[in-house]
Amino acid sequence: MIGTFLQIPATKNAEVLGTDGFDFVVLDEEHAPWTRTTLDTALLAARAFHTAGLVRIARPDASSVLSALDDGAIGIVVPHVDTATKARSVASWARYHGGTRGAFTGRGGDYGSRGENNRKFCDETTTVICMIEDRQALNEIDEIAAVDGVDALLLGQGDLALSLSNSLTPVPSLHEAVEMIVAAAERANKPVVGAVRSMMGDEAKWLLDLGVRAMVVGSDLSFMRQAAGAAQRAFKTAMKIP
């Protein structure tokens, strides 16, 4: 599966990516100026073009999870999950039965059209993805991966590399840490999502060789920069500008 981060709070980027066949988009509330209103409309746009819309929530709390799911997100991406306790809380906030999600019959539940099966349907289709991007998470990685209700782990190599570099005690290398995470996910029978700038580089090949089969590739901003750069280079070539 291929997806990307959406950092421009608009609808047309989700629509364009849907027409190009992207499987999912991640609306990046953590690092971009999304609001409840823009999340709502962009998730509707993703639905219209049969693209799974997820939200990387800005804060790991029950209110943020509830807002994203009620607006119609098919799942949430939760940054900096570094303990099994946090993973269990997130899984609980996202589910009705066996969890603590507040009842609502909005877009997330197709406005109650499934009647008595509404909450069961939501529980079965909601996806909870925990980002592993802190060295502390390695101490509990097997426990985090095994939490019931956590559906996948997402590799946050950038922040993980920074966290490892800030340690005052010996820690694994980034490659060793990623391999530990993938191995823990395999033991728990959970998929792993990778995040790469491009599918053409060594990093993507390394993750594919590890068995990662879902990739978040770049972002709408990086795609725009790549296209703009290509247009600029083509212009200079055509105009014979050095």
Phi and psi in degrees as a GROMACS rama.xvg file:
@    title "Ramachandran Plot"
@    xaxis  label "Phi"
@    yaxis  label "Psi"
@TYPE xy
-123.47  136.837  ILE-2
-144.994  -177.309  GLY-3
-153.788  163.219  THR-4
-83.0052  140.89  PHE-5
-107.477  115.612  LEU-6
-111.614  -7.02055  GLN-7
-96.9378  115.12  ILE-8
-74.4766  81.2284  PRO-9
-149.368  175.503  ALA-10
-99.2902  -33.3979  THR-11
-66.3832  -29.1025  LYS-12
-64.3717  -39.8538  ASN-13
-65.1935  -39.2054  ALA-14
-66.2417  -45.2491  GLU-15
-62.2353  -44.661  VAL-16
-64.5146  -33.8655  LEU-17
-64.6779  -41.2374  GLY-18
-66.7221  -26.7001  THR-19
-85.8771  1.00955  ASP-20
89.0981  17.2339  GLY-21
-65.732  139.378  PHE-22
-75.4293  -34.9369  ASP-23
-153.639  158.615  PHE-24
-129.126  148.643  VAL-25
-117.029  106.768  VAL-26
-73.1345  116.422  LEU-27
-91.333  80.1124  ASP-28
-68.7629  -22.8115  GLU-29
-67.9091  -41.2122  GLU-30
-115.426  -0.0874621  HIS-31
-130.128  160.402  ALA-32
-82.7285  52.906  PRO-33
-72.9129  145.73  TRP-34
-118.473  173.561  THR-35
-60.4378  -37.0969  ARG-36
-70.0757  -45.5005  THR-37
-69.8592  -34.2592  THR-38
-60.8839  -43.5962  LEU-39
-59.6593  -48.3002  ASP-40
-72.6768  -35.9951  THR-41
-69.315  -35.601  ALA-42
-66.8591  -35.6226  LEU-43
-64.4697  -41.6073  LEU-44
-62.5857  -41.7036  ALA-45
-61.7176  -43.3461  ALA-46
-60.1101  -41.3206  ARG-47
-62.3476  -27.8334  ALA-48
-109.602  22.6908  PHE-49
56.9695  38.9555  HIS-50
-112.471  133.163  THR-51
-69.5119  123.845  ALA-52
-102.235  120.097  GLY-53
-115.017  161.242  LEU-54
-125.095  124.352  VAL-55
-84.0921  104.691  ARG-56
-70.8384  149.947  ILE-57
-75.9931  -33.0211  ALA-58
-132.073  134.24  ARG-59
-80.8121  73.0932  PRO-60
-136.922  166.016  ASP-61
-62.222  -36.8835  ALA-62
-65.4392  -42.2459  SER-63
-64.9126  -41.5547  SER-64
-63.5465  -47.0152  VAL-65
-61.5784  -43.6089  LEU-66
-61.1849  -46.1175  SER-67
-63.098  -44.1876  ALA-68
-72.0238  -38.8739  LEU-69
-65.1979  -31.1751  ASP-70
-75.9067  -7.57272  ASP-71
110.596  9.27981  GLY-72
-63.9735  137.55  ALA-73
-78.4513  -12.6895  ILE-74
-173.671  175.408  GLY-75
-126.164  147.353  ILE-76
-112.116  122.461  VAL-77
-109.953  115.211  VAL-78
-74.399  155.258  PRO-79
54.0589  49.0372  HIS-80
-85.7797  106.7  VAL-81
-117.749  2.24149  ASP-82
-141.05  156.28  THR-83
-67.2715  -30.7299  ALA-84
-61.2273  -44.9893  THR-85
-64.6395  -40.2923  LYS-86
-62.4222  -41.3364  ALA-87
-65.3102  -38.4093  ARG-88
-63.2492  -46.0129  SER-89
-61.1474  -45.6875  VAL-90
-61.5743  -36.881  ALA-91
-68.5263  -43.4694  SER-92
-62.6524  -24.6687  TRP-93
-93.1368  -5.466  ALA-94
-124.345  147.268  ARG-95
-81.3664  -65.0073  TYR-96
-77.7354  123.179  HIS-97
79.9068  1.73928  GLY-98
-129.575  -161.213  GLY-99
-129.565  20.7407  THR-100
-66.6576  134.534  ARG-101
-74.9765  141.27  GLY-102
-71.5685  135.537  ALA-103
-162.895  144.871  PHE-104
-115.977  53.91  THR-105
-91.4955  -155.197  GLY-106
-58.1041  -36.5624  ARG-107
-59.2047  -25.4209  GLY-108
-115.016  26.0825  GLY-109
50.389  38.6014  ASP-110
55.7659  35.2474  TYR-111
73.8517  14.4803  GLY-112
-67.1239  -17.0209  SER-113
-91.6987  5.16189  ARG-114
60.1864  -128.761  GLY-115
-65.4892  -20.1928  GLU-116
-88.429  2.5841  ASN-117
-58.5229  -52.4963  ASN-118
-69.4467  -35.8076  ARG-119
-62.4879  -43.4238  LYS-120
-61.4219  -45.3148  PHE-121
-60.8138  -44.7129  CYS-122
-60.5642  -39.0327  ASP-123
-76.273  -25.5176  GLU-124
-102.847  -14.9072  THR-125
-72.1486  133.589  THR-126
-111.747  128.075  THR-127
-112.119  117.846  VAL-128
-117.344  123.103  ILE-129
-99.4758  126.884  CYS-130
-83.3683  131.273  MET-131
-107.296  107.542  ILE-132
-146.508  22.4658  GLU-133
-134.341  141.557  ASP-134
-62.8486  -28.8314  ARG-135
-63.2238  -29.3026  GLN-136
-65.0527  -25.5528  ALA-137
-65.0092  -26.4595  LEU-138
-69.0666  -23.1741  ASN-139
-126.334  23.5168  GLU-140
-62.4725  -37.2902  ILE-141
-66.2788  -40.28  ASP-142
-67.7552  -40.4624  GLU-143
-62.6142  -47.6528  ILE-144
-63.0738  -30.8575  ALA-145
-84.7585  -5.67287  ALA-146
-61.7698  127.127  VAL-147
-66.8511  128.156  ASP-148
102.196  -14.6258  GLY-149
-87.7009  118.561  VAL-150
-94.2848  -23.9056  ASP-151
-162.381  161.542  ALA-152
-113.806  140.337  LEU-153
-114.266  129.747  LEU-154
-80.3439  117.377  LEU-155
-102.876  74.8191  GLY-156
-60.7742  -35.2308  GLN-157
-63.3813  -55.6306  GLY-158
-69.4757  -31.5227  ASP-159
-64.8915  -42.1554  LEU-160
-61.7012  -41.0173  ALA-161
-65.3257  -43.7331  LEU-162
-62.2273  -42.301  SER-163
-64.2557  -39.2755  LEU-164
-68.9648  -22.9566  SER-165
-86.6397  -3.37536  ASN-166
-71.7531  141.113  SER-167
-93.1903  -3.89351  LEU-168
-121.605  161.858  THR-169
-59.1017  136.172  PRO-170
-137.559  163.457  VAL-171
-64.9587  160.996  PRO-172
-71.6032  168.25  SER-173
-60.3916  -43.2142  LEU-174
-62.0102  -43.4358  HIS-175
-64.054  -39.3189  GLU-176
-65.328  -43.6456  ALA-177
-62.7674  -41.4141  VAL-178
-64.0631  -35.7961  GLU-179
-62.9575  -42.685  MET-180
-65.5382  -46.0788  ILE-181
-62.3644  -42.1673  VAL-182
-64.0829  -40.3033  ALA-183
-64.3825  -41.1004  ALA-184
-63.2428  -40.615  ALA-185
-63.1086  -41.3606  GLU-186
-63.5936  -32.5497  ARG-187
-90.1905  1.1303  ALA-188
59.0636  42.6019  ASN-189
-117.025  141.893  LYS-190
-75.2265  160.093  PRO-191
-118.3  137.383  VAL-192
-107.871  130.374  VAL-193
-97.6521  160.191  GLY-194
-130.416  118.139  ALA-195
-134.831  157.8  VAL-196
-76.9251  -32.6699  ARG-197
-152.291  152.08  SER-198
-83.9715  -0.883728  MET-199
-93.5019  -9.86239  MET-200
-93.7114  176.879  GLY-201
-65.9516  -33.7111  ASP-202
-61.7565  -44.5599  GLU-203
-62.9344  -42.3595  ALA-204
-63.1157  -41.659  LYS-205
-59.7762  -46.1037  TRP-206
-66.9541  -40.049  LEU-207
-61.6812  -40.1748  LEU-208
-64.3719  -28.107  ASP-209
-77.7443  -11.3588  LEU-210
105.007  7.28466  GLY-211
-72.5699  129.097  VAL-212
-123.573  3.38237  ARG-213
-125.675  130.402  ALA-214
-129.892  132.34  MET-215
-95.4651  112.283  VAL-216
-107.515  113.629  VAL-217
58.3587  -146.206  GLY-218
-157.386  170.501  SER-219
-60.5651  -36.1734  ASP-220
-65.7861  -43.1093  LEU-221
-68.1162  -35.8422  SER-222
-62.7812  -40.9369  PHE-223
-65.1343  -41.4316  MET-224
-64.5441  -40.6651  ARG-225
-63.3877  -44.4946  GLN-226
-67.2329  -40.231  ALA-227
-64.8423  -41.0195  ALA-228
-64.0712  -40.5385  GLY-229
-64.4994  -40.6641  ALA-230
-64.915  -39.8551  ALA-231
-65.0153  -42.9126  GLN-232
-65.7845  -40.5198  ARG-233
-64.095  -38.586  ALA-234
-62.9015  -46.1576  PHE-235
-63.758  -37.5309  LYS-236
-65.6018  -45.1371  THR-237
-64.6006  -37.5254  ALA-238
-88.9452  -0.373079  MET-239
57.021  42.3405  LYS-240
-93.3555  124.93  ILE-241
